[in-house]
């Protein structure tokens, strides 16, 4: 199964980046940087939430109803006339549900790394969150996921599996960010260190953070 970052490098991903960039008025490269950092973090947060029976049931319900993947069928329409306020409101609710009290800290860390303010990161994620849920909904249907164990397996697969310890630790660190600045240095050091291996989430994030 392709990982979530492979999606961003695909034609669909380029459409998403360019559409989110246009709809939020954010530079395309910065939008790409934010999404490359943020999507794995959101996936990791969902994986955490789905580790409880209630969380898994809630996510399964959302993916089989409202977020079944149909949003991906007409991205041209979604972005063409400007993103509907309903989509942004939905995105805001998704972020609040997935990240809870950690939302501000996560947006601050990503904003500092991408070189934009936290509120612009929030704007980008509001538009991206329903699309990410659509991607998950489509994957859930295609893989006939019908129970919580299969759902956490799907999320783990999209994150690149559980053998990438540095990357998992990096995502946990960002999720536990409280926005005080100290975690940002830790995260940057860790990612730059792990970016020496080619490919993978660490390599991609390391490239964004200035690693070679």
N, C-alpha and C positions, 0 to 999 in steps of 0.2 A: 504493500500500500504506500502511496506517495505521502510524504509528510506535508504539514500545513505550509511550510516555507516553499516547497516545490510548487504549491498552488500559486504563490505570489510570482513565481518566475514563469508561469504559464501564460497563454494568451488571455485566459479568464482573469488571472491575477493582474495583468497589465491593464485590462479594462477596469478592474476594481480600483487600482491605484489611481489611474487617470480620472475616473469618475469621482472618487472621494476627494481627490485634490481639487477638481473643478468645483465641486459642491461646497467645499469648506474654504475655498480661496487660499489654500496652503500650497507652497511650492511642491512640485511633484516629487523631487528627490527627498524632501523632508517627510512628505506623506509616506513614501516608500520605507524610509527609515523607521518611522513610527509604527507602521503596520508590521514590519519585520520583527520589531521588538515586542509589540503588543500582542499579536495574535497567539504566539506560543504562551505568553503569560495568561491570556484569557482561557486558553485551552487547559493550562495547568490548573487554573482556578476551578474550571468546570470539573476536571478530573477529581480534584479535592472534594468538591460539593457532591459529586456522584458517588463518593465512597460511603455515604450514608444511605440507607434504604429510602428515606424521605427525599433526599436530594436527587437520587437516581430516578425515583418515580416522577418527580417534578420535571426533570430534564427530559425523560422519555415522553411525557405527556406533551411538552412544548414541541418536541421534534416531530411528533406524529400528527400534530394539529397545525397550529399557526406557522411553525417553522419547518415545513416539510420539504423545503428546497425550491419551492415555486418562484421565490424572489429571484433566483438565478436565471430563470427563463426569459426575463425581460429587463436585463440590466440597462440596455439602451434607453428604454422607457423610464426606468428609475432615475437615471442620471440626466436624461435628455432635457426634461423640463424643470430641472432643479429638484432635489430630493424632497419628497413630501414631509411635512412636519410630523405626520403620524409615524413615519419611519424613524425619525429622530427621537420622538417621544418613546417609541418602542425600544430603540437602542439605549436610551437613558435608563429605562427600567431594567433591561437585560444587564447593563453594567452594574447597576445598583444591586441586583440580585446576585450576580457572579462575584463581584469584588467587595460588596458591602462597605465597611468602614475603611478598607484599604484603598478605595478608589483614588482618593486625592494623592496618597503617597505614591501609588503606581504611576499616576499621570505626571507627577513631579519628576520622578526618576527618569522616565522615558523622555519627557520634555527637555530635561537638562542634557541628556545624551544626544537628542535629535536637534538641539539648538532652537527649540521653540517653547513658548510658554505652556504651562499645564492646561490652561483653558482651551488652547488650540488642539492639544492632544485629546482633550475631552470631546471637542467637536468632531475630530476624525473618528474617534472610537464610537461615537453615537451612530454615525453612518455605517461604520464597518461591522458593528456588533450584530445587527439583523442579518447581514450578508454571511458572517461567520456561522450564525445559527442555521442559515439556509444551507451552507456547505455541509454542516454536520447532519442536518435533516436528510439531505440527499444521500450522504454516505450511509446513514442509518437504513434508509430504504434499500439502497443497492446491496448492502451486506446483510439484509434481513435481520437486523439487530432487534431482538424482542425481549431481552431481559437486562437487568442492571450490570451483570458480569460482562456481557458482550459489549455493553455501552462503555464501561471503563476500559475494556480492551481496545475498542475503536479509538477512544481518546488517546490512550497510550501509544497506539500505532501511529496516529497522526502527529504525535509529538516526537516520533522516532524511536519508540520503545523505551524500556526502563534501564537499558545498559549504559546510557550516557550519563554517568553520575555527575560530572561537572555541570552539564547543561541543566539537569534536574535541579541541582543545588542552586544554580544561577536563577532559575525561575522561582524557586522558593524564596530566595533572597529578595527578589523584586517584589514578590507578593507580600513579604513581611516588611517592606520599606515603610518607614513612618515619615519620610520626607525631611529628616533632619540633616541630610547631606552625608552622614558618615557611611551609610550603606552604599552610596553611589560609588565611593572610592573602592570599597571592597568588591563590588560587582564588576567595576571596570577592570580591576587587577585580575580578578578571576577569569573574566572573559578574554582579556588580552593574553593571559597565560594559556588558556585552552584553545585559542585560535590558531596555535601553531599546527595543530592537526588539520589536515585539509578537509574541507567539506563539513557537513553536519551543521547543526544549529550553532555550536560554538564558533565554527569558522565564519559563518554568515554574520553572526552578531559581532564577532571580533572585528570583522572587516568594517562594520558600521562604526565600531567604537574606535577605529583608527589603527587596528592591528593589521599586520601584513601576513 
